[in-house]
Amino acid sequence: MTHKIGIIGTGNISAAYLRVARELGLFEVRAVTDLDLDLARARAVEYGTQAAPRDELLADPEITAVVNLTPPAAHAEVSMEVLRAGKHVYSEKPLAIEREDGLAILREATGRGLRVGCAPDTFLGAGFQTARELLDAGAIGRPVAATAFMMGSGPESWHPNPAFFFQRGAGPLFDMGPYYLTALVHLLGPVQRVSGSGIRALEERVAGHESRRGERISVNTPTHVTAQLTFEGGQAATFISSFDAHASELPRMELYGTEGTLSLPDPNTFGGPVRLRRRGAEEWETVELKRPFQTNARGIGLADMLSAIAHGTSHRASGDLAFHILDIMHTTLEASAVERTLTLSSSVQRPEALETQPAWFTHPGSVPPDQIC
């Protein structure tokens, strides 16, 4: 049976979900909505669906799941509204701004027998699934440590509405951290304890986009955060996320094992490169990506969730995983504030690797994996 879904929020990211919905053929976007209904109508025309007010979308008995693409501060409220309407929810990251709201979402879903999914799903792409296959096959021996770096100068110079990036629940850690931390948990399993350091280089930022050029933005969250993560399996990782780095030559991510090293791609993308250097080798080897989803395929986590609902199995980009990531980020900032190592209150099962040929492609109307772009 094809699931019919709704989408709340028709900003830029909605186009990726609508395109993947059309290409996979696993689910049908029955309706979209937005606070700006004219924007929703334009998006609906572009992708061959319909726009509807939110209350009508949530009341539609044919819609079984709703994608929450609202701004982060609205994620918790909208996801709860979707669940109370009796529908599964898949949210953009983060799951919520506050831990309490994230837990409330999970409790509500459990009580109603509904699913919660959450981005990012980039770890299901060809790059990180190739890395996972190498890791599980023992290509680098026993994994012992990792590093991850998100180094940038901040979005205020180009973003048309940059103020929210510098408030609680944002900054480089909450904005970009979910990509890196989800990739690490997917590879190494849950995090057990964290120490951290967070600073603000500037008290104010100046908007550079032509629509807001010269506006002053108060910085109310750390803009350079270092996290030292210890995983339940004993591995250690260092993660730095920064809006204060005007240039950097650091790698995106590396994974170190007893028999070699994996150089990993940008976790905000679905493809490569993935490189392997075995112990004793003098050069790196670039690993061919033979998995599907090598370019922007946002929405495959939703496809996996809907497939799991149909088959009664677990989905990978789950609410539990997203809550663990939220807990890691908050615990990092709390550890920085008290200047000591803190133990996380949450844990999660390491997500299963994605099949080389996911079951989604058996659905009529779906396209071959090598044609997903």
Stockholm file with secondary structure:
# STOCKHOLM 1.0

chainA/1-373         MTHKIGIIGTGNISAAYLRVARELGLFEVRAVTDLDLDLARARAVEYGTQAAPRDELLADPEITAVVNLTPPAAHAEVSMEVLRAGKHVYSEKPLAIEREDGLAILREATGRGLRVGCAPDTFLGAGFQTARELLDAGAIGRPVAATAFMMGSGPESWHPNPAFFFQRGAGPLFDMGPYYLTALVHLLGPVQRVSGSGIRALEERVAGHESRRGERISVNTPTHVTAQLTFEGGQAATFISSFDAHASELPRMELYGTEGTLSLPDPNTFGGPVRLRRRGAEEWETVELKRPFQTNARGIGLADMLSAIAHGTSHRASGDLAFHILDIMHTTLEASAVERTLTLSSSVQRPEALETQPAWFTHPGSVPPDQIC
#=GR chainA/1-373 SS CCEEEEEECCSHHHHHHHHHHHHHCSEEEEEEECSSHHHHHHHHHHHTCEECCHHHHHHCTTEEEEEECSCGGGHHHHHHHHHHTTCEEEECSSSCSSHHHHHHHHHHHHHHTCCEEESCCGGGSHHHHHHHHHHHTTTTSSEEEEEEEEECCCSTTTCSSCGGGGSTTCHHHHHHHHHHHHHHHHHHCCEEEEEEEEECSCSEEECCSTTTTTCEEECCSCSEEEEEEEETTSCEEEEEEESSCSCCCCCSEEEEETTEEEEECCTTSSCCCCEEEETTCSSCEECCCCSSCCSCCTTHHHHHHHHHHHHTCCCSSBHHHHHHHHHHHHHHHHHHHHTSCEECSCCCCCCCCCCSSCGGGGSTTCCCGGGCC
#=GC SS_cons         CCEEEEEECCSHHHHHHHHHHHHHCSEEEEEEECSSHHHHHHHHHHHTCEECCHHHHHHCTTEEEEEECSCGGGHHHHHHHHHHTTCEEEECSSSCSSHHHHHHHHHHHHHHTCCEEESCCGGGSHHHHHHHHHHHTTTTSSEEEEEEEEECCCSTTTCSSCGGGGSTTCHHHHHHHHHHHHHHHHHHCCEEEEEEEEECSCSEEECCSTTTTTCEEECCSCSEEEEEEEETTSCEEEEEEESSCSCCCCCSEEEEETTEEEEECCTTSSCCCCEEEETTCSSCEECCCCSSCCSCCTTHHHHHHHHHHHHTCCCSSBHHHHHHHHHHHHHHHHHHHHTSCEECSCCCCCCCCCCSSCGGGGSTTCCCGGGCC
//
